[in-house]
Amino acid sequence: MPVPLGRAFPVARRLRLLLSAFGPRARTVSVRGSPHGETLTIGDVSYTIRPPQNPEYVPIGYWQEPVSQTALAHVRWLLQKELLGQDAFLIGQPGPLRRTIVMQFLELTRREVEFVTLSRDTTETELKQRREICAGTATYVDQCAVRAAVHGRVLLLDGVERAERNVLPVLNNLLENREATLDDGRHLIAPHRYDQLLHEHGQAELNAWKAVRVSENFRVIALGLPVPRYHGNPLDPPLRSRFLARHVPSPPFKDQLEKLYATAPSVPAESLSQLLAFATAINSKEGKSLNLPDFPTDSLTAASLLLAQQPGQPLRPIIERLYPYKAMLPSQDCSTVEHLLERFEIHQPHDVSWEIRGLEFEKDCEGSRQAQVMACVAGTDVNFKVPAGGQVTGSSGRFVCTADLSRLLTQMIQSHAVGDLCLIGPKGSGKTLIAREFAAILRYRVETLTLYQDMSGRELLQQRCTDSAGDSGWRPSALVLAAMAGDLLLLDGVHRLHPATLALLHRLVQDRELSLPDGSRLLQADRYQALKVQMGLTDEQLLQSGITPIHPSFRILALAEPLAPGTSLGSQGAMGPPWLSEELLPVFLFHSVPSHGPKQQREIIERLVPDTPKDSLSHLLQLSHQLIQATDSTTQSLAGLLSTRQLVRLARRLACYGDSLHALVQRACLSRFLPSPARAALDKALDDCGIVAAEEGQTKDRDEVMCEVNDGVLKIGSVSFPVRDSDIKSKVPDTLFYDNPQHLKVMEEMLKDFMLGEHLLLVGNQGVGKNKVVDRFLHLLNHPREYVQLHRDTTVQSLTLQPGVRDGVIVYDDSPLVCAVLNGRVLVVDEADKAPTHVTCVLRGLVEGGEVTLADGRRIVPDKAQVGGRPGVIVAHPDFRMIVLANRPGFPFLGNDFFSAMGGVFACHAVDNPSADAERMMLARYGPNVPPAALQSLVQAFAELRSLASHGQLAYPYSIREAVSIVRHMQVFPNDGLTVAARGVFDFDSFGGSASELLQRTLHNHGLALGSRTPSMRLALQLPLPAARLIGYWSRSTNGNESDLHNVSCEVEHQPIIIKGPVSLPLHTVELSRESERAMEFTEQKESWDLGIEPTDLPCDVYSGPDGTVWVATCNPVVVYALHGASLTCLDLGTSLGAWLRTASIRPLVSLAPLSAPLQGQAVLHEQQSNMLLLLNLGSGEVCQLVLPSNNAGTSRTHRSSWWGGQTAETVYRMARNFSKDNWLVVYREGGKRLDIVEVEKGNLHSVFLPFPVAAVFLTSTNHWLLIENGNNRKYSLDWADSESNMSFASCQLQPLHEESLSVGFGLSTAPDGCIPGGISAMPISSETLSTALQQSQTCPAHLLAQPSSFATAVLGYPETKPPYQVQIWPRETSLPFRNQSFCSPVAFLPNCGQIVRALPAKQVPLDLFHSQGEKSMRHSGYLEVTDLGTQTVKYIGVPNPAEDHPYSGWLARLSEAGFLLAEMVDGTGVVTVDTDGRVRTWETETSSLQRSLSEWRTMAGAADDRPLQVTVQKDGAGGDVSGPKHGRRDPLNTPHVGGNTWAGGTGGRDTAGLGGIGGPYRLDAGHPVHQVGDADKAAVPEHVRQAAKEMAQKALKDRLRDIGMSPHDAQLYDRFSSAIRPQVQALRLILDGLQARGQERQWLRLQTDGELDEGRLVDGLLGEKAVFRRRGDKPPEPGSPPQQPKRVRLVADVSGSMYRFNGLDGRLERCLQSALLLMEAFHGYGDRIVYDICGHSGDSCDIELVSRNRIPSNDKERLDVLNTMYAHSQFCSSGDSTLPALHHAMSALARESEHWDERLVLLLSDANLARYGVPPEALAKALASEPTVYAAVLFLGSLGDQAQRLKRVLPAGQSYIAMDTKHIPGILQEIFSSAMLAS
């Protein structure tokens, strides 16, 4: 962007023209003697100089000739105010100029000064009087204002804008009338008034009155900044009126240029002119219009001195040290500055080499230490002198000097010659190491001062203390000690300190002068020597006067982190203005730590960890570089987690233990607790860099981690460590701990880091066992610990020392932290996230640098080499370690993000809830007598609850701690049952509304019957079976009929299977919610799952695979579902199947045959009309076609019609799949003469040619098949010569089976033809079951047949024994209706228990036999008829109706008249059914299994105990009986009412409208706390009262609807949408409550007159000060800061025609409406936190206003109008897509809004059908990042195929989501909020 600075012409010529234009009128200064003293004259103003009474208070060394005319003009003005007796106020830009002018004036006039640097911690006592204890007596000591008034000095107040309100007004009377009343009883009186009273009353009487004369020479000069141009408090009007102001602008261009020429005459004038011209342009009016911060022109002198060291060096690096624009400005402003630099021909230099060749140290006679530096800059030798220390220390072994760091150190040493430094770098970039290397090079001893947010200005300089006699005193801080000793002061954490507190150092840095709280002063060395010579005093005399010299070698090196992205100098954060402000720019010379590229990082790591594997290191560095170079904010936020420090730590783990790099990175980033967008971005980056997780086989061997202690050595897994010999057993933790694999793995990783000397950080949810893991870990090591638990009230002082008062003396007791450091123990810091991060920063200094300063003046250092002869130094024990425990960041934990602030200095470990198996093992140890089934249910329930919590649907993340509590209760009180025991955990959530309903529903799904209804048992009535009857025999002998076949060998043809494909299709895997059907009552139905099929889908097959997977196929379109546990995998063949068939007219009817190992997870799909076989791989999504010869025979398909049409298809193929578990199956055509045996695993096809057309094939065993001839239903046995264990299908024989009835006799051939059986069991029933059923001993096996005339038919001995075979039946009174086999009722055989289960419609069931059981036929779509031969009973189990009527339910009746399909379970204990709506149900029918389940269920529900309980006090639930509903009286005062049966709007009462009571007509909220009556009281309300209340509520509802213009139909329509999202609304409001609670957290307010005693002001409390307390309160906003702003959200909804068009396909428009309603309802009432609007986009427009932010819908009617508008628009709008324009418009509109929003979010709702309109994903990704101040995310609500998934893979992580169900939207919004905060 061009800068409007006039025409661009050569800089030098322009500057010469400017210089010639300046020529102000000169003023002169003269001093001449007179009898009354010296007279000072400036221009026309003269002043008589009076000799000072205390010359040491007169400034010295400030007046240096020549003085510019501009400065003389300001001094002359001050001289005028002095003569007039007026107080002055100098106002101007930040910098030392105003202070220097005042000091020059005071030095010139020989005036004594009392200097006060104001801060936000300044109080009245620091201005007027302070108490001290002397000889046991409290005395008052005058402070600066009183001393100045009494002794006639000038009171100089520096930084008036920094003082808090109502502090300086205490001086108002002193300023106006020169009067004040002091705390010690004295009265300051104006001089003329005092002289008058002295004349009238005399000195003695005035002394008795304690009157004190104010000197007529007393003056006040204040220095301040203009507010609101800068941060601070504006002047109080009464205070302002007492001053006269003068604006002190920056000196004119000419004056500054002349000063620079004089300072650095060797520097080319061109360079100085360019430097000054750039600074002037920045500070010009045009520059200010660009919102650029002021350039610190006062620092130009330092820049000229730097240039003088090497005149030819480039200007831009020098400017960046003065004006670090890259560290404090956003990118667009940086571009402006760089453009301006180019305009002034200040170009970016090429890579300039900087190298130190050597140093020579010297010391002069005055003790000043210097070093002669020999350096090489850009190939030129440069020599210059710099201050140096006197302590020889070696370089740190951890520092690796790369080329970039060498350049940085050289530049720092160059800047060190002219001023103090500030080193800026992100966390983990090595700032501390660089600083210590810098100190080592210059032989400095380092004094470290760790800064924190609530550090007061007084603590920065001095601390109150008492001596052994109890007298009060002051202890110097590390800053003062370093200044006096000439050390290097390391200010660690400047960014944490409030700028108003940091301002106390401005005078020290700029003037090398400082006034301390005890009244003493630090003075620059040369000024000190001049004062010493001028006054002729010794050092001791000056020390007694409170003056101490600052050592000339003293320097300050500040360490800070750069401003957060999005922060500017004009912004105001929650903790104050940015630290890098215009006030701080003139203080330091700034250097930035260079970012390390892969090459530099490799050099550092290889030097520090030479054994790092090369390949792993390359992958790691590639990952780090990729994260840094990422363009999306989510991925960029991860770069800070892999700092150089962290990379070195990972390299050490790789070198020492060879760990998995993938696991190390995941652990270092705590990916388990990252928001899902960030976690996905990290996973993608890992994949891109080739960092993959270890193979399952490699990690399986490590699942079993063993822990043992042998011969004093602890071994956990593969890591060994010697056990410590501790003599303090009381400090060694010993806790109850049961080993489990997951916790042992965590301890193994902890031990690895512990051996490497790392400090540990454990992060996890509450109750996951963090404390137990640590205690067990230390117990195994026999290592003593110190324990400290942090909380919100923890302070830095309480963390390090415990202050107290004993006998009037303040003493400090060592805190656990100090004890651990001294004795080499482990410090366990618990709940670290509860303390403010600025408090826990003291831990960072201890862990990172090994140093921390204690409140009593002692300091902890890491080794003896850093003691340096200093007293009070504690050397940390080498065995000291720290283990910090913190809850994971984010909702619902409202603590501070400890990991984000300090995780980089710790070795981090995530502690999660144990895996299901580990958790079950652990719970079994706590409850050895608790039934395993109860433990299993508990574990599964908690796993699902945690999943719901992680997705934002529940607020509380249930942990292992609660599960242990439940199990312990059951162990002691087993009769209570699991449900009763669990109430102690879940009753917290009893009143959670929809969240409570979700919780109860989830628990019910796992058998925990939480609710008001008592669990009961309801099993189907068992009816007796009729007695078995022998009806005949099956025989293999011939009856002589020539037409019969006898022992015919069939031709078998062998060939390989022709395979086409594979074709890859998209797979969809989701986790289904398991619904237990036995929570509230015990029935045969165990559990159910909803597959979520579309309304048009029609289930046509269900089968249970060998591994227990339930396979379901639908046929409209063809979709295959595989349900394993709760995991559902879906493969859509809807479009692909038509391509295979090459016709669009066919309506496929399919069946499935699941396979087993080695083809586990695969299945064969058979289409019955085309005889097509597809091999489906649901692991990879690959589909192959198995081509059969019958498919290539050219069979005519012209007459093939729909199978559900009016006519039956002519050609029907069948698949016999009984032995698909052996990976082979049989395919045949009804009426055909060929059987195709398909060996899928071997790839072989065996075709058997028959002499007759076949109607059905039943595989009774692997080598004996039952065939039914088509037309006459004759039976044949097809016998293979192979054994069952080795089938090769080489040859077979066909033998007829003759049916002979008893009426004809054995051996006759006149038996009637039988019908086709409905099925035959593939496995025989046991002889025991058969003996019981026949009531006679049987030894032969028997196969069961399903025939319509009997409950069961058993063929004894077939085919295992020799004929004849008995046929036994259990006859029916009425035969079932019979149709051909194509449409028979489904049947399942359970041969293990001798059961046959049929699916029957209600009309075929004898309902009258069990009406007494309360069965209602209308509740059931059909029945399961369970014929149990073992118990000789039959029972009918009702199958519930589907949730919705299926539009094609009549079609399913062609497959099953009962309305559902069934298949036997693989375990043989029951069956599985599937309804028309895709509801899969499992049923337990086997008797012994039912009995076991009933016993377990009773354990879950608890044993019934009807014994009466003894009570001593009986409390009536609601305070009386209910009589009848009424509205109640209205209280005009709206007083809270609890009970009473009188008032409307009360709580916990009866009859009246209110909340929480019973018997009232409807709810009425009056805004009071709710008192809830119990469920028992609610249940006791009589039915007539309930009915009356219901009628009254309905009437009130009609009145309410009439008031808002809403008809009952509208209310019903609205409730349809609202009820569907009610749980999601509750979940989202919980998230918003969490955000609001975090923002309302109170903070410590200091200097209070009541509350808790502040341990930092104990001495002040002893002295009687009042403001020595602190209390929690709402912190007032920083001066000038805008109020806390809400988040700005715009919902851009897709209301295009495609939403309406495809709504019937996937419900996308309905989801869009639900999403809009979800936001409207959830955001209602949060106007102070969320400001939202809704607009739509379609083919008509990109900005359709639906909800304006100024007209938010306030009731149901208005919200329904919005939904109707959206629906109508999508129906009638033009086709087309405006997604991109709508997104651009929404983002630009929010970016243009002038309000200061907390965050700006755009949520785009759209379908994924963008390719149809030519919208490429790259364009959408670019649009999402088009506005840097707006965070945008897109939610895809509809998708054809995998469109949405493909788009999500391309779009930036964290900015695209798929919401095919509205229940996921609250969790998505939570992730969006988290991602937006990460991005900012």
Disulfide bonds with the S-S distance in Angstrom:
none
